[in-house]
Amino acid sequence: MPVTTADKRATFRNLHGSGCFILPNPYDVGSARALQHLGFKALASTSAGFAWTIGKADNHVSLDDVCDHLTALCAAVDLPVNADFEGGFAREPEQVGANVARAVKTGVAGLSIEDSTGDSARPLYESALAIERIRAARKAIDAIDSGVLLTGRCEGYLVGQADLAMVIDRLTAYAAAGADCLYAPGIKTREDIAAIVKAVHPKPVNLLIGASGLSQAEAADLGVRRISVGGSLARSAWAGFMKAAREMAEQGTFTELANGYPGGELNKMFR
């Protein structure tokens, strides 16, 4: 039987009920299908990884770009897709809500809203405004009755404000405003991770692995419910590409091409 959008959303919500699952981040349709082939239960988009595929820097893509990308990902796989929806592509709560409603129509099973401004002088939205932005996203989702899972993100650690108390205050406020899952990318120590998990309990916590360096089992022991990897898979793919391309450009040799994944295997996977 075909997997419906409603099925994907129900599956995604159920995954957050217990245990700890990996939510890898594809950057295009091919990588999404490869991750489904490998047996993952759900996927998440990556703002950086997607931006690089269209020749742009992270946080420099348009709302149209992202919604087209999300539509393509959701149509390409039978798995739930969580959207890295950056800061909602707007400052004011009302417009954040309108943009979230548009994202829901792409077929996503979840989406995240972060509190970073992109302004180095004031890297985080003022707390009251950040909370209202989450509340607006929640209202937009509930108005559609979509079952989409909302993740509230505090970017403090990524913008040089590694203040655990502040991050916890924001995450607990985002939970109260309607976030179903909480996320503070950049947290690294076991103590900080455990403190956040405890503070927002019973709501689930997403952990960015690559920053923490923990294994899935170690994260699960700390109470983490889901693990994402951000742009790491995209960067890994670019690493191989750039290494081979640099060899050709600088040395005129082609030895790195021998390290490519077998074309026959790729054809089998995508057949």
C-alpha positions in Angstrom: 0.0 0.0 0.0 1.2 3.6 -0.7 2.6 5.4 2.3 0.5 8.6 2.8 1.7 11.9 4.3 -0.5 11.1 7.3 1.2 7.8 7.8 4.6 9.4 7.7 3.6 12.0 10.3 2.2 9.4 12.6 5.3 7.2 12.2 7.5 10.2 13.0 5.6 11.2 16.1 5.7 7.6 17.3 9.5 7.4 16.9 9.8 10.1 19.6 7.9 8.0 22.1 10.8 5.9 23.4 14.4 4.9 22.6 16.9 6.8 20.5 16.9 6.9 16.7 19.3 8.4 14.2 17.8 11.1 11.9 20.4 11.4 9.1 20.4 14.5 6.9 20.3 14.0 3.1 21.1 16.9 0.9 19.2 15.9 -2.3 16.9 13.3 -3.6 19.6 10.8 -4.4 21.1 10.9 -0.9 17.6 10.7 0.6 16.9 7.5 -1.3 20.3 6.1 -0.4 19.5 6.6 3.3 16.1 5.0 2.9 17.9 2.0 1.2 20.2 1.7 4.2 17.2 1.2 6.5 16.9 4.5 8.4 13.5 5.2 9.9 13.3 8.9 9.2 15.3 11.7 7.5 15.9 15.4 8.1 16.9 18.0 5.6 20.0 20.1 6.1 20.0 23.8 5.3 23.7 23.9 4.6 23.9 20.7 2.6 21.0 21.7 0.4 22.4 25.2 -0.1 25.7 23.8 -1.3 23.9 21.7 -3.9 22.6 24.9 -5.6 25.8 26.8 -5.2 24.8 29.0 -2.3 26.1 29.4 1.2 24.1 28.3 4.2 21.3 30.7 5.2 21.3 32.2 1.8 18.6 30.2 0.2 15.1 31.5 -0.4 11.8 30.2 1.0 10.8 29.1 -2.5 14.1 27.2 -2.8 13.5 25.4 0.4 9.9 24.5 -0.2 10.7 23.1 -3.6 13.5 21.0 -2.0 11.3 19.7 0.8 8.5 18.8 -1.7 11.1 16.8 -3.7 12.5 15.0 -0.7 9.1 14.1 0.7 7.9 12.8 -2.7 11.1 10.8 -3.2 11.0 8.5 -0.1 8.5 6.6 2.0 10.1 7.9 5.2 9.1 10.8 7.3 11.1 14.0 6.5 11.9 16.6 9.1 12.6 20.1 7.7 15.5 22.3 8.8 13.3 25.4 8.4 16.0 27.7 9.6 14.5 30.7 11.4 11.2 30.4 9.5 12.4 32.8 6.8 10.9 35.8 8.6 11.4 37.8 11.8 7.8 38.6 12.9 5.8 35.8 14.4 2.8 36.3 12.0 5.0 35.8 8.9 6.8 32.9 10.5 3.4 31.2 11.0 2.5 31.9 7.4 5.7 30.4 6.2 5.4 27.3 8.4 1.9 26.7 7.0 3.5 26.7 3.5 6.2 24.2 4.7 3.5 21.9 6.1 2.0 21.7 2.6 5.2 20.2 1.2 4.5 17.0 3.1 7.0 17.2 5.9 6.5 15.2 9.1 8.2 17.8 11.3 10.1 21.1 11.1 12.3 23.2 13.3 12.4 26.9 14.1 15.6 28.4 15.4 16.2 31.6 17.3 19.3 33.0 15.6 19.0 36.3 13.8 22.0 36.2 11.4 23.2 39.5 12.9 26.6 39.1 14.6 25.8 42.1 16.8 22.6 40.5 18.2 22.9 36.8 17.2 19.7 35.7 19.0 16.2 37.1 18.9 15.2 38.7 22.2 13.6 35.9 24.3 10.0 37.2 24.3 10.1 37.5 20.5 11.7 34.0 20.1 9.0 32.5 22.2 6.3 34.2 20.2 7.8 32.9 17.0 7.5 29.3 18.3 4.0 30.0 19.4 3.1 31.2 16.0 4.6 28.1 14.4 2.5 26.0 16.7 -0.6 27.9 15.9 0.0 27.5 12.2 0.5 23.8 12.5 -2.6 23.3 14.6 -4.7 25.3 12.3 -4.0 22.8 9.5 -4.4 19.9 11.9 -1.4 18.3 10.2 0.2 16.3 12.9 3.5 17.9 12.0 6.0 17.7 14.9 7.5 21.1 15.9 11.1 21.4 17.1 12.3 24.5 19.0 16.0 25.3 18.6 18.2 27.5 20.7 21.3 28.4 18.7 23.2 29.9 21.7 26.1 27.4 21.5 26.5 28.0 17.8 26.7 31.8 18.0 29.2 32.0 20.9 26.7 32.2 23.7 27.5 28.9 25.5 25.4 29.8 28.5 23.7 26.6 29.7 21.2 28.3 32.0 20.1 30.7 29.2 19.8 27.8 26.7 17.7 25.8 29.2 15.5 28.8 30.0 14.8 29.2 26.3 14.2 25.6 25.6 11.8 25.2 28.4 10.0 28.3 27.3 9.8 26.9 23.7 8.4 23.7 25.1 5.7 25.7 27.0 4.9 27.6 23.8 4.2 24.4 21.9 7.4 22.8 20.7 7.2 19.0 20.7 10.9 18.4 20.6 13.9 20.6 21.8 17.3 21.1 20.2 20.4 23.0 21.2 23.0 22.4 18.4 26.6 22.7 19.6 26.2 21.2 23.1 29.2 18.9 23.6 29.6 17.7 27.2 27.7 14.8 28.8 26.8 17.1 31.7 25.2 19.8 29.5 23.3 17.2 27.4 22.0 15.5 30.5 21.0 18.8 32.1 19.0 19.8 29.0 17.3 16.4 28.8 16.3 16.7 32.5 15.1 20.2 32.1 12.7 19.6 29.3 11.5 16.1 30.3 9.3 14.5 29.2 9.6 16.2 25.9 12.3 14.6 23.6 15.7 16.1 22.8 17.5 16.1 19.5 21.3 15.9 19.7 23.6 17.0 16.9 26.3 14.4 16.6 29.5 15.6 15.1 29.6 18.3 17.8 29.3 16.0 20.8 31.3 13.0 19.5 29.1 10.5 21.3 27.9 7.2 19.9 24.2 6.4 19.5 24.3 4.2 22.6 26.1 6.8 24.7 23.5 9.5 23.7 20.7 7.1 24.5 22.1 6.6 28.0 21.9 10.3 28.5 18.2 10.3 27.6 18.6 11.7 24.1 15.7 10.7 21.9 17.0 11.5 18.4 20.3 12.2 16.7 20.9 14.3 13.6 24.2 15.1 11.8 23.4 18.4 10.1 25.6 19.1 7.1 28.1 16.4 8.0 27.1 13.9 5.3 27.1 16.6 2.7 30.6 17.7 3.9 31.8 14.1 3.7 30.6 13.9 0.1 32.2 17.3 -0.8 35.5 16.1 0.8 35.8 13.2 -1.7 34.7 15.4 -4.6 37.2 18.2 -3.8 40.1 15.9 -3.1 39.7 14.3 -6.5 39.0 17.5 -8.3 42.0 19.2 -6.7 44.3 16.4 -7.8 43.2 16.8 -11.4 43.5 20.6 -11.3 46.8 20.8 -9.5 48.6 17.6 -10.6 46.9 16.4 -13.7 46.5 13.0 -12.2 43.4 10.9 -11.5 44.3 8.4 -8.7 41.6 9.7 -6.3 38.9 8.7 -8.8 39.6 5.1 -7.9 38.1 5.7 -4.4 34.6 6.5 -5.8 31.6 4.4 -4.9 31.0 1.7 -7.5 28.6 2.9 -10.2 27.0 -0.5 -10.5 26.1 -0.5 -6.9 24.6 3.0 -7.2 22.6 1.9 -10.2 21.2 -1.1 -8.3 20.2 1.1 -5.4 18.4 3.6 -7.5 16.8 1.0 -9.9 
